[in-house]
Amino acid sequence: MKGSIVNIWRMHIPKRALVASLLVLNMLMATRFSVSRSVHPILRKSPKRISQLTSKHLHKSQSCPLWSSSFSFCLQSLHKSKTTSLSFSTSSACPPSSLSMAASATASAVDDLSLEDNPLLQDFEFPPFDVVKAEHVRPGIRALLKQLESDLDELERTVEPSWPKLVEPLEKIVDQLAVVWGMINHLKSVKDTPELRSAIEEVQPEKVKFQLRLGQSKPIYNAFKAIQESPEWNALSDARKRIVESQIKEAVLNGVSLEDDKREQFNKIEQELEKLSHKFSENVLDATKKFEKLITDKKEIEGLPATALGLAAQTALSKGHENATAENGPWIITLDAPSFMSVMQHAKNRVLREEVYRTYVSRASSGDLDNTPIIDQILKLRLEKAKLLGYKNYAEVSMAMKMATVDKAFELLEKLRSASWDPAVQDMEDLKSFSKSQGALEADKLDHWDIGFWSERLRESKYEINEEELRPYFSLPKVMDGLFNLAKTLFGIDIEPADGLAPVWNNDVRFYCVKDSSGSPIAYFYFDPYSRPSEKKGGAWMDEVVSRSRVLSRNGTTSRLPVAHMVCNQTPPVGDKPSLMTFREVETVFHEFGHALQHMLTKQDESLVAGIRGIEWDAVELPSQFMENWCYHRDTLMSIAKHYQTGESLPEDVYLKLLAARTFRAGSFSLRQLRFASVDLELHTNYVPGGSESVFDVDQRVSKTTQVLPPLPEDRFLCSFSHIFAGGYAAGYYSYKWAEVLSADAFSAFEDAGLNDSKAVQDTGRRFRETILAFGGGKPPLEVFVEFRGREPSPEPLLRHNGLLSTAASA
């Protein structure tokens, strides 16, 4: 098992194929994604035009995978976006340098006064998230696009095969669009309104048209080819070589080599895919918001813990039920993750669980919100696009910018599946036996709405752990303090509140400044923690606001500093209580912070490969999944697990039980992820759009070998699978498992050094920072991993952490 998986890393990674910045089109046009996980830089002052931002490579934001229903979901609507940029100097104190965004006076039919007042086109230090409205979108974007067309004309006229005459002006053009479009697309994800949707939808084709022209520019493509073929090629740094190779490959994938009629067809496909992905995401959000179940009889929600009752009553209050209380109701149940999961895990009312479950897995599959025809059209267009580019299927297009090949991705999934199957079968038998011992009438025929409920009861019985009783020990302020202390220990950084320095889109959003050991600012980030189902997409993601950049330096000597935002959807405060988190929510915050760390602690000054940019997508989850491991580290957990009222630490015996419960139902959890990854690859390799087999038939077929309990015949989970239909994981969901091998092995370096040896932990942490977090996309990820670990990756730590090692060995 070990040898064959190691070969996956070693044999199929040609050096020049390791260029992984996402396509210009995909990065600029794509729907958002928190690896999702959008990478947009900062503005540099320019006296006559909208300020110049950074990078050609607008990465998708990093998002969580779809976790097992036995804990909580990170179900992000995964809309790839571009976020805004600012020009920060390392020589400043915490506040950044100002951004210049002066609009072109002739850019739009809108009068000069309107443009002057448009916050999208104003000078600002940080994005004016608090004042941007839907009415600013149309004139602002059109003014910007007119200026960018002029800038691109100038670049194509004067381009030379040199860094100053090619890459630097190209970065500035792309960043100008990134900062403005990123601002509005981010607001669409966290503060959605019908008016904002409509405005974005209207100008989106104009934006895509410009991006297509940019991505297919032959003068730019030829200039990159000339650099690669020049005598100076060998003198370029590794990072610059990666950028050039990436740009050439992206240009080909963007259709630069297509003849006129085929290019026109390609462009129509890209326009339509952009529109469809946005519509898919909106349908999921609207279908999720649509379901509200009002409950007035407390017997119907017997078993729900106090936290869930408080949240349900708070939802009822927000819907106009003025006298709603946690004790007496009324209560409103929704499909938002905190509400949905509490019902699945704790409601004794089996009829209620069934209703909520069936509604959840059939979201966006009927009526005006039906995503079925959208899925069919997306898959059809992706296949057409692949054929135009000379590939057999869309998976090959996707893998062209990743570490894996299609065959190697399938190989890894099968090896993990075979190691997980028998443990998952045993999980189901254990559940049946336990539920029967508790007198459950459904014990002999457990259904999907029973699994979460009886799993939680079994976990409580087996480990004497009640997830709800743990909540008081995980208050958000304590969790964040512990997380920041861990970052200081491992990476030598300090994180300080900087609230008030930057405008925010909601009063619950926090803003932080990251400083190095000398006290100098090195990065900034926003944190939006709570669920707001009426306006905010579900799930959790990290997104780039600005990347580190030499070109966009404010003072010409120090690089612009990176800015990120982290978005979660955890349980909000109820009454006078702080946000009391489930352990899964704690892990989610650590996960997203791992993505943010790779963005913020990069030492790459070439912005196109700084932070998460330019990293192969199937390696980008390494830091996020790595950080989750620290939730089980005794000193770290004890530092965050303090009772919010008494300050009492989590009892030692409870910690030991949490540790023991880590591998509870690991086979089932693994198979769940493998189902998602396998159906994704199958749809993008062997599925024939319009053929005899529907997409739901494919899911049912794949599930026969990846699910012990087959999906319901009417299961329409694909209609809300935003990762692959409205995000960056098409033919790439396997990346979570691919990177999980890397992340588990990376954490095992700390285990080898000694987790109780503080100096060894610090030394290993600094090495992790100087390699995994520092290099960004400037080196191939396999080389970066080997530099940190001293060898190639092994699957053994992952299987060991999941309690599956003995099963894999016997297989």
C-alpha positions in Angstrom: 0.0 0.0 0.0 2.7 2.4 1.0 4.9 1.8 -2.0 2.1 2.1 -4.5 0.8 5.3 -3.2 4.2 6.8 -2.9 4.6 6.1 -6.6 1.6 8.3 -7.3 3.6 11.2 -6.1 6.9 10.3 -7.7 6.1 9.0 -11.2 3.6 11.3 -12.7 4.8 14.7 -11.9 6.8 16.1 -14.8 8.6 19.3 -13.7 7.0 21.6 -16.2 3.6 20.2 -15.5 3.8 21.4 -11.9 2.6 24.8 -12.8 -0.6 25.3 -10.9 -1.8 28.8 -10.9 -5.4 28.6 -12.1 -6.3 29.8 -15.6 -6.7 33.5 -16.1 -10.3 32.8 -17.2 -11.0 30.5 -14.4 -9.4 32.7 -11.8 -11.0 35.9 -12.9 -14.3 34.6 -14.1 -14.8 31.7 -11.9 -17.4 31.4 -9.3 -16.0 31.7 -5.8 -14.2 29.6 -3.7 -13.2 30.0 -0.7 -9.6 26.1 -1.8 -11.5 26.9 -2.8 -10.7 27.7 -1.3 -9.7 34.3 -5.2 -6.6 36.1 -5.0 -6.6 39.8 -5.5 -3.9 42.2 -4.7 -3.7 45.8 -3.7 -3.9 49.1 -5.3 -1.0 51.3 -6.2 -1.6 55.0 -6.7 -2.0 56.1 -10.2 -2.8 59.8 -10.9 -5.1 59.3 -13.9 -6.7 55.9 -13.7 -8.1 53.3 -11.4 -5.3 52.2 -9.3 -3.1 49.3 -10.3 -3.6 46.1 -8.5 -1.9 42.7 -8.8 -1.9 39.4 -10.2 -3.0 37.7 -13.3 -3.8 34.6 -11.2 -6.9 35.1 -9.2 -7.0 32.0 -7.2 -10.2 30.5 -5.9 -10.8 30.9 -2.3 -10.3 27.8 -0.2 -13.3 26.0 1.1 -14.0 23.1 3.4 -14.9 19.7 2.1 -18.3 18.3 2.7 -18.0 16.6 6.1 -19.8 13.6 7.4 -23.4 14.2 8.4 -22.5 12.8 11.8 -20.7 16.1 12.7 -21.4 19.3 10.8 -21.2 20.3 7.2 -18.9 22.8 5.6 -21.4 23.1 2.8 -20.1 26.2 1.0 -21.9 27.4 -2.0 -18.4 27.8 -3.3 -18.7 30.6 -5.6 -15.3 31.5 -6.9 -14.7 35.2 -6.4 -12.2 37.8 -6.6 -11.6 40.0 -3.6 -10.1 43.4 -3.2 -6.7 44.7 -2.9 -4.7 47.3 -1.1 -1.2 48.6 -1.1 0.5 48.0 2.2 4.1 48.7 3.1 6.0 46.7 5.6 7.6 49.9 6.9 4.3 51.2 8.1 2.6 50.6 11.5 -0.5 48.5 11.5 -2.4 50.8 9.1 -1.7 50.2 5.4 -0.9 52.7 2.7 -3.9 54.2 0.9 -5.3 52.9 -2.3 -5.9 55.1 -5.2 -9.0 54.4 -7.4 -9.7 57.5 -9.5 -12.2 56.7 -12.2 -11.8 57.7 -15.8 -14.0 60.7 -16.6 -15.1 59.3 -20.0 -15.5 55.7 -19.0 -19.3 55.6 -18.9 -22.5 57.3 -20.0 -23.1 57.9 -16.3 -22.4 61.6 -15.5 -19.1 62.6 -13.9 -20.6 63.3 -10.5 -22.1 59.8 -10.3 -18.7 58.3 -11.0 -16.9 60.6 -8.6 -19.3 59.5 -5.8 -19.1 55.8 -6.7 -17.4 54.0 -3.8 -16.1 51.3 -6.2 -14.0 54.0 -7.9 -12.9 56.1 -4.9 -9.6 56.4 -3.1 -9.6 54.1 0.0 -7.3 52.4 2.4 -9.4 49.3 2.7 -12.3 48.2 0.6 -15.4 50.2 1.5 -17.5 47.1 2.2 -19.8 49.2 4.4 -21.0 51.6 1.7 -21.0 49.6 -1.6 -24.6 49.2 -2.9 -26.1 47.5 -5.9 -26.6 50.8 -7.7 -22.8 51.3 -7.8 -22.2 48.1 -9.7 -23.2 48.9 -13.3 -21.5 52.3 -13.7 -18.5 51.3 -11.7 -17.8 48.1 -13.6 -18.4 49.7 -17.0 -16.1 52.6 -16.2 -13.4 50.2 -15.1 -13.8 47.9 -18.2 -13.4 50.8 -20.5 -10.2 51.9 -18.9 -8.9 48.3 -18.9 -9.6 47.9 -22.6 -7.4 50.9 -23.2 -4.7 49.6 -21.0 -4.7 46.2 -22.7 -4.5 47.9 -26.1 -1.4 49.8 -24.9 0.2 46.6 -23.5 -0.3 44.7 -26.7 1.1 47.6 -28.7 4.3 47.9 -26.6 4.8 44.5 -25.2 8.4 43.1 -25.1 9.6 39.7 -23.8 10.8 41.1 -20.5 9.5 41.3 -17.0 9.0 45.1 -16.9 7.4 45.2 -20.3 5.2 42.1 -20.0 4.5 40.7 -16.5 4.3 43.9 -14.5 1.8 45.7 -16.7 -0.2 42.5 -17.0 -0.5 42.1 -13.3 -1.7 45.7 -12.9 -4.4 45.2 -15.5 -5.7 42.1 -13.9 -5.6 43.5 -10.4 -7.6 46.5 -11.3 -10.5 44.2 -12.2 -9.8 41.9 -9.3 -10.1 44.5 -6.7 -13.4 45.9 -7.8 -15.1 42.7 -9.0 -13.8 41.0 -5.9 -15.5 43.5 -3.7 -18.9 43.1 -5.1 -18.7 39.3 -5.5 -17.6 39.0 -1.9 -20.6 41.1 -0.8 -22.8 38.8 -2.9 -21.6 35.9 -0.8 -21.9 37.5 2.6 -24.6 40.1 2.1 -26.7 38.9 -0.7 -29.7 40.9 -2.1 -31.8 40.5 -5.2 -30.7 44.0 -6.4 -27.0 43.1 -6.1 -27.6 39.8 -7.9 -29.3 41.6 -10.7 -26.6 44.2 -11.1 -23.8 41.6 -11.2 -25.7 39.5 -13.7 -26.2 42.4 -16.0 -22.5 43.4 -16.2 -21.0 39.9 -15.9 -21.1 39.2 -19.7 -19.1 42.4 -20.3 -16.5 41.4 -17.7 -16.2 37.9 -19.2 -15.8 39.3 -22.7 -12.8 41.3 -21.5 -11.3 38.4 -19.6 -11.6 36.2 -22.8 -9.8 38.8 -24.8 -7.1 39.1 -22.2 -6.7 35.3 -21.8 -6.5 34.8 -25.6 -4.1 37.7 -26.3 -1.6 36.4 -28.9 0.9 39.3 -28.3 1.1 38.4 -24.6 1.3 34.7 -25.3 4.0 35.2 -27.9 6.0 37.3 -25.5 5.9 34.6 -22.8 7.0 32.1 -25.4 9.9 34.4 -26.4 11.0 34.6 -22.8 11.1 30.8 -22.5 13.1 30.5 -25.7 15.5 33.3 -24.9 19.2 32.9 -23.8 18.2 34.5 -20.4 15.8 31.6 -19.6 18.3 29.7 -17.4 19.1 32.8 -15.4 15.6 33.3 -14.3 14.6 32.3 -10.7 12.6 29.2 -10.2 9.5 31.3 -9.3 9.8 33.3 -12.6 10.2 30.1 -14.6 7.1 28.7 -13.0 5.2 31.9 -13.9 6.2 31.8 -17.5 5.4 28.1 -17.9 2.1 28.6 -16.2 1.1 31.5 -18.4 1.9 29.6 -21.6 -0.1 26.5 -20.5 -3.0 28.7 -19.3 -3.1 30.6 -22.6 -3.4 27.3 -24.5 -6.2 26.2 -22.1 -7.8 29.6 -22.6 -8.1 28.9 -26.3 -5.3 31.1 -27.6 -4.3 28.5 -30.3 -7.9 28.0 -31.6 -8.9 29.2 -35.0 -11.4 32.0 -35.3 -14.6 29.9 -35.5 -13.5 27.5 -32.8 -12.4 30.4 -30.6 -15.8 32.0 -31.0 -17.4 28.8 -30.0 -15.0 28.5 -27.0 -15.9 32.0 -25.9 -19.6 31.3 -26.0 -19.1 28.2 -23.9 -17.1 30.2 -21.3 -19.8 32.9 -21.1 -22.5 30.3 -20.7 -20.6 28.4 -18.0 -20.1 31.5 -16.0 -23.8 32.3 -16.1 -24.8 28.7 -15.3 -22.4 28.5 -12.3 -23.8 31.7 -10.8 -27.4 30.5 -11.3 -26.5 27.1 -9.7 -25.2 28.8 -6.6 -28.1 31.2 -6.3 -30.6 28.3 -6.6 -28.8 26.4 -3.8 -28.9 29.5 -1.5 -32.6 30.2 -2.3 -33.6 26.6 -1.8 -31.8 26.5 1.5 -33.5 29.7 2.6 -36.9 28.6 1.4 -37.4 25.9 4.0 -38.7 27.0 7.4 -40.6 24.8 9.7 -42.5 26.5 12.5 -42.9 24.3 15.6 -45.2 25.3 18.5 -45.3 22.0 20.4 -42.1 21.3 22.3 -42.7 17.5 22.1 -42.0 17.7 18.4 -38.4 18.8 19.0 -37.7 16.7 22.1 -34.0 15.9 22.5 -32.8 19.2 20.9 -30.2 20.7 23.3 -30.6 24.2 24.8 -28.2 25.7 22.3 -30.3 24.5 19.4 -33.6 25.6 21.0 -32.1 29.0 21.6 -31.1 29.3 18.0 -34.5 28.1 16.8 -36.3 30.6 19.0 -33.9 33.4 17.9 -34.7 32.5 14.3 -38.4 32.7 15.1 -37.9 36.1 16.6 -36.2 37.3 13.5 -39.2 36.1 11.5 -41.7 38.2 13.5 -42.6 35.8 16.3 -42.1 38.5 19.0 -42.6 36.3 22.1 -40.4 33.4 21.0 -38.3 31.9 23.7 -36.0 28.9 23.9 -38.2 27.4 26.7 -41.6 28.0 25.3 -41.1 28.6 21.6 -42.3 29.0 18.9 -39.2 27.6 17.1 -38.2 27.7 13.5 -36.1 24.9 12.0 -34.1 25.7 8.9 -31.7 23.9 6.5 -28.8 26.1 7.7 -26.0 23.9 9.0 -26.3 24.6 12.8 -30.1 24.0 12.7 -30.0 21.0 10.3 -27.3 19.2 12.2 -28.9 19.6 15.6 -32.1 18.0 14.2 -30.2 15.1 12.6 -28.1 14.4 15.7 -30.5 15.1 18.5 -34.2 15.2 17.6 -36.0 12.1 19.0 -38.9 12.8 16.6 -38.0 10.4 13.7 -40.7 11.9 11.5 -39.2 15.3 11.8 -35.7 14.0 11.1 -37.0 12.3 8.0 -38.8 15.4 6.7 -35.7 17.6 7.3 -33.3 15.1 5.7 -35.4 14.5 2.6 -35.8 18.2 2.1 -32.1 18.7 2.5 -31.0 16.1 0.0 -33.5 17.3 -2.5 -32.7 21.0 -2.4 -32.6 22.9 -5.7 -34.0 19.9 -7.6 -37.6 21.0 -8.5 -39.6 24.0 -9.6 -38.0 27.3 -10.5 -34.9 26.4 -8.4 -34.2 23.1 -10.2 -30.5 22.7 -10.9 -30.9 19.5 -12.8 -31.0 21.1 -16.3 -28.1 23.4 -15.2 -26.0 20.4 -14.3 -26.7 18.7 -17.6 -25.8 21.8 -19.5 -22.6 22.5 -17.5 -21.4 18.9 -18.1 -22.2 19.1 -21.8 -20.4 22.5 -22.2 -17.4 21.3 -20.2 -17.0 18.3 -22.5 -17.4 20.5 -25.6 -14.7 22.8 -24.2 -12.4 19.8 -23.6 -12.9 18.5 -27.1 -12.1 22.0 -28.6 -8.8 22.0 -26.7 -7.9 18.5 -27.9 -8.6 16.6 -24.7 -10.8 13.5 -24.3 -12.7 14.8 -21.4 -12.9 17.6 -18.9 -11.0 15.8 -16.2 -7.9 15.9 -18.4 -8.3 19.7 -18.7 -8.6 20.0 -15.0 -5.6 17.7 -14.3 -3.4 19.8 -16.7 -2.8 22.2 -13.9 -2.7 19.8 -11.0 -0.2 17.3 -9.5 -2.2 14.2 -10.3 -3.3 12.6 -13.5 -6.7 11.1 -14.0 -5.4 7.6 -13.5 -3.5 8.4 -10.4 -6.4 10.2 -8.9 -8.6 7.2 -9.4 -5.8 4.9 -8.1 -5.6 6.9 -4.8 -9.3 6.9 -4.3 -9.6 3.2 -4.8 -6.7 2.4 -2.4 -8.4 4.6 0.3 -11.8 3.1 -0.5 -10.6 -0.5 -0.1 -9.0 0.5 3.3 -12.2 2.2 4.4 -14.9 -0.3 3.3 -14.7 -3.0 5.9 -14.4 -0.5 8.8 -17.5 1.3 7.4 -19.4 -2.0 7.2 -18.5 -2.6 10.9 -19.6 0.9 11.7 -23.1 0.1 10.4 -23.3 -3.2 12.3 -22.2 -1.4 15.5 -25.0 1.1 15.0 -27.6 -1.5 14.4 -26.6 -3.5 17.5 -26.5 -0.4 19.7 -29.9 1.0 18.5 -31.4 -2.4 19.0 -30.1 -2.5 22.6 -31.8 0.8 23.1 -35.1 -0.5 21.9 -35.2 1.3 18.6 -38.0 0.0 16.4 -36.0 1.0 13.4 -32.9 -0.9 14.5 -33.2 -3.6 11.8 -33.7 -1.1 9.1 -31.8 2.1 9.9 -32.3 4.8 7.3 -30.3 8.0 6.5 -32.2 10.2 9.0 -31.3 7.6 11.7 -27.6 7.5 11.2 -26.7 10.9 12.7 -29.0 10.4 15.6 -27.9 6.9 16.6 -24.2 7.7 15.9 -24.3 10.5 18.4 -26.0 8.3 21.0 -23.4 5.6 20.4 -20.6 8.1 20.7 -22.0 9.4 23.9 -22.3 5.8 25.2 -19.0 4.6 24.1 -16.9 7.6 25.0 -19.2 9.3 27.5 -18.9 12.4 25.4 -21.9 14.7 24.7 -21.0 17.2 22.0 -23.6 19.7 23.4 -22.2 19.4 26.9 -18.8 20.3 25.4 -20.0 23.6 23.9 -19.5 25.7 27.1 -15.8 24.8 26.9 -15.4 26.1 23.4 -16.4 29.8 23.4 -15.3 31.6 20.3 -13.1 34.2 22.1 -11.1 31.4 23.9 -10.8 29.4 20.8 -9.3 32.3 18.9 -7.0 33.2 21.7 -5.7 29.6 21.7 -5.4 29.5 18.0 -3.4 32.7 17.9 -1.1 31.5 20.7 -0.5 28.3 18.7 0.5 30.4 15.7 2.9 32.3 17.8 4.5 29.1 19.1 4.8 27.4 15.8 5.5 30.3 13.5 6.8 33.2 15.6 4.0 35.6 14.8 1.7 37.8 16.9 -1.9 38.5 15.9 -3.6 41.6 17.3 -7.1 43.0 17.0 -7.3 45.9 14.5 -11.1 46.5 14.6 -12.0 49.9 13.3 -9.0 50.1 10.9 -10.9 48.7 8.0 -14.6 49.0 7.0 -16.6 45.7 7.4 -19.8 44.3 5.9 -21.4 43.3 9.2 -20.9 44.4 12.8 -19.9 40.8 13.7 -16.8 40.9 11.4 -13.5 41.2 13.2 -10.3 42.6 11.7 -6.7 41.5 12.7 -3.2 42.6 12.1 -0.4 39.9 11.9 3.1 40.9 13.1 6.4 39.3 13.0 8.8 38.8 16.0 10.1 42.4 15.6 6.5 43.8 15.8 6.3 44.8 12.2 3.0 44.2 10.3 3.3 41.4 7.8 -0.4 40.7 6.9 -4.0 41.5 7.8 -7.2 39.4 7.8 -11.0 39.7 8.3 -13.0 37.1 10.2 -16.7 36.7 9.6 -17.7 33.8 12.0 -21.5 33.5 12.3 -24.3 32.0 10.3 -26.7 34.5 8.6 -28.9 32.3 6.4 -31.0 35.1 5.1 -28.1 36.8 3.3 -24.9 34.7 3.6 -23.8 31.5 1.7 -23.4 28.4 3.7 -20.2 26.7 4.5 -16.7 28.0 5.4 -14.0 29.5 3.2 -10.8 31.5 3.1 -10.4 34.0 0.3 -7.6 36.3 -0.7 -8.2 40.0 -0.6 -4.7 41.0 -1.6 -1.5 39.0 -2.2 2.1 39.9 -1.4 3.6 41.8 -4.3 6.9 43.4 -5.2 5.5 45.1 -8.3 2.7 46.9 -6.3 5.0 48.1 -3.6 4.0 51.5 -2.3 7.4 52.8 -1.6 9.4 50.9 -4.2 11.5 49.0 -1.6 9.2 46.8 0.5 6.6 44.4 -0.9 2.9 45.0 -0.5 1.4 43.0 2.4 -1.2 40.3 2.0 -4.7 40.5 3.2 -7.2 37.6 3.6 -10.6 37.0 4.9 -12.0 33.9 6.7 -15.7 33.2 6.6 -17.5 30.6 8.7 -21.1 29.7 9.4 -21.0 28.6 13.0 -23.5 28.9 15.8 -24.0 32.6 16.6 -24.3 34.0 20.1 -27.6 33.5 21.7 -28.8 36.0 24.3 -25.9 37.0 26.6 -23.9 33.9 25.8 -21.0 34.0 23.4 -20.8 31.7 20.4 -20.5 28.3 22.0 -18.9 26.0 19.4 -19.1 22.3 18.6 -15.8 20.6 18.3 -16.4 20.3 14.5 -16.8 24.1 14.4 -13.5 24.4 16.2 -11.8 22.2 13.6 -13.3 24.3 10.8 -11.9 27.5 12.2 -8.4 25.9 12.4 -8.9 24.6 8.9 -9.6 28.0 7.4 -6.9 29.6 9.4 -4.4 27.2 7.8 -5.4 28.5 4.4 -5.0 32.0 5.6 -1.5 31.3 7.0 -0.2 30.1 3.7 -1.5 33.3 2.1 -0.2 35.6 4.8 3.2 34.1 5.7 4.4 33.7 2.1 7.8 35.1 1.4 7.4 35.1 -2.4 7.6 38.6 -3.8 6.4 37.6 -7.3 2.7 38.0 -6.7 1.7 35.4 -9.3 3.1 32.7 -7.2 2.8 34.3 -3.7 0.8 32.6 -1.0 -1.9 30.2 -2.4 -1.3 31.4 -6.0 0.4 29.0 -8.4 0.1 26.0 -6.0 -1.3 22.9 -7.7 -4.9 22.7 -6.5 -4.5 19.2 -5.2 -1.8 20.4 -2.8 -3.4 23.6 -1.6 -5.3 21.9 1.2 -2.1 20.8 2.9 -1.8 23.7 5.5 -5.6 23.7 6.3 -5.8 20.0 7.0 -2.5 20.2 8.8 -3.8 22.8 11.2 -6.8 20.6 12.1 -4.4 18.1 13.7 -3.6 20.6 16.4 -7.2 20.4 17.8 -6.2 17.0 19.2 -2.9 18.2 20.7 -3.2 18.3 24.4 -1.6 21.6 25.2 -3.4 23.3 22.3 -6.8 21.9 23.2 -6.4 22.7 26.9 -5.5 26.3 26.0 -8.8 26.8 24.2 -11.1 24.5 26.2 -12.0 26.8 29.1 -15.6 27.0 30.4 -17.0 30.3 29.3 -18.5 31.0 32.8 -16.2 29.5 35.3 -12.9 29.4 33.4 -12.5 25.8 34.3 -10.3 23.8 32.0 -11.7 20.8 30.1 -11.3 17.8 32.4 -8.4 15.5 31.6 -10.5 12.4 31.2 -12.8 14.2 28.7 -9.7 15.2 26.7 -8.6 11.5 26.6 -12.1 10.5 25.5 -12.1 13.1 22.7 -8.7 11.7 21.6 -10.1 8.1 21.6 -13.2 9.2 19.7 -11.1 10.7 16.9 -11.3 7.5 14.9 -15.0 6.9 15.7 -16.7 5.9 12.4 -13.6 6.8 10.5 -14.4 4.3 7.8 -17.8 5.8 7.2 -16.5 9.4 7.2 -13.8 8.4 4.7 -16.3 6.7 2.3 -18.5 9.8 2.4 -15.7 11.9 1.0 -14.7 9.2 -1.4 -18.3 9.1 -2.8 -18.1 12.8 -3.5 -14.6 12.6 -5.1 -15.5 9.5 -7.2 -18.8 10.8 -8.6 -17.1 14.0 -9.5 -14.4 12.2 -11.5 -16.9 9.8 -13.1 -19.0 12.7 -14.3 -16.0 14.4 -15.8 -14.5 11.3 -17.5 -16.9 8.6 -18.5 -20.3 10.2 -18.3 -22.0 11.0 -21.6 -24.3 14.0 -21.4 -27.7 13.2 -23.0 -26.9 9.5 -22.9 -28.9 6.6 -21.4 -27.6 7.3 -17.9 -28.6 10.4 -15.9 -26.2 12.1 -13.5 -28.3 10.7 -10.7 -27.8 7.2 -12.1 -24.1 7.8 -12.0 -24.3 8.8 -8.3 -26.3 5.7 -7.5 -23.8 3.5 -9.4 -20.8 5.1 -7.7 -22.5 4.8 -4.3 -22.8 1.1 -4.5 -19.1 0.8 -3.8 -18.7 4.0 -1.7 -21.7 3.9 0.6 -22.7 1.0 2.9 -26.2 2.5 3.0 -27.1 3.4 -0.6 -28.6 6.9 -1.2 -32.4 7.2 -1.4 -33.6 6.8 -5.0 -34.8 10.3 -4.8 -31.5 11.7 -3.5 -30.6 14.8 -5.4 -27.5 15.8 -3.5 -25.8 16.7 -6.9 -28.2 19.6 -7.2 -26.5 21.3 -4.3 -22.9 20.0 -5.0 -21.6 23.5 -5.4 -18.0 22.5 -5.1 -18.0 21.1 -8.6 -20.8 23.0 -10.3 -20.3 26.5 -8.9 -16.8 26.3 -7.6 -13.3 25.2 -8.4 -13.4 21.5 -7.7 -14.7 20.2 -11.0 -12.7 17.0 -11.5 -10.8 18.1 -8.5 -12.7 17.0 -5.4 -10.2 14.2 -5.0 -7.8 17.0 -4.0 -9.0 16.8 -0.4 -7.8 13.2 -0.1 -4.7 13.8 -2.1 -3.7 16.7 0.2 -4.8 14.8 3.2 -2.0 12.3 2.6 0.4 15.3 2.5 -1.0 17.1 5.6 -1.0 14.0 7.8 2.5 13.2 6.9 3.5 16.8 7.5 2.0 16.7 11.0 3.8 13.4 11.6 7.1 15.4 11.4 6.0 17.0 14.7 5.1 13.7 16.2 8.5 12.4 15.2 10.2 15.4 16.8 8.2 15.0 20.0 4.9 16.9 20.6 5.8 17.3 24.3 9.2 18.8 23.4 8.5 22.6 23.1 11.8 23.4 21.4 11.4 20.6 18.9 7.9 21.8 18.1 9.1 25.3 17.6 12.0 24.3 15.4 9.8 22.1 13.3 7.2 24.8 13.1 9.7 27.3 11.9 10.8 24.8 9.2 7.2 24.4 8.2 6.9 28.2 7.9 10.1 28.5 5.9 9.0 25.8 3.4 5.3 24.9 3.1 4.1 28.4 4.1 6.9 30.5 2.5 7.4 29.2 -1.0 3.9 29.6 -2.3 3.7 28.5 -5.9 7.3 29.3 -6.6 8.4 25.7 -6.4 6.7 22.5 -7.3 4.7 21.2 -4.2 6.5 17.8 -4.2 9.9 19.6 -4.0 8.6 21.8 -1.2 7.3 18.9 0.7 10.5 17.0 0.4 12.5 20.1 1.6 10.3 20.1 4.7 10.0 16.4 5.4 13.3 15.1 4.0 11.5 12.5 1.9 8.5 11.9 -0.3 5.0 11.6 1.2 3.8 8.4 2.8 0.1 7.4 3.3 0.8 5.7 6.6 0.3 8.7 8.9 -3.1 9.3 7.3 -4.2 5.7 7.7 -2.8 5.7 11.2 -4.6 8.9 12.3 -7.8 7.4 11.0 -7.3 4.1 12.6 -7.3 2.3 9.3 -3.7 1.3 9.1 -4.1 -2.4 10.1 -7.0 -2.7 7.6 -4.9 -1.4 4.8 -2.0 -3.6 5.7 -4.2 -6.7 5.7 -5.6 -5.7 2.3 
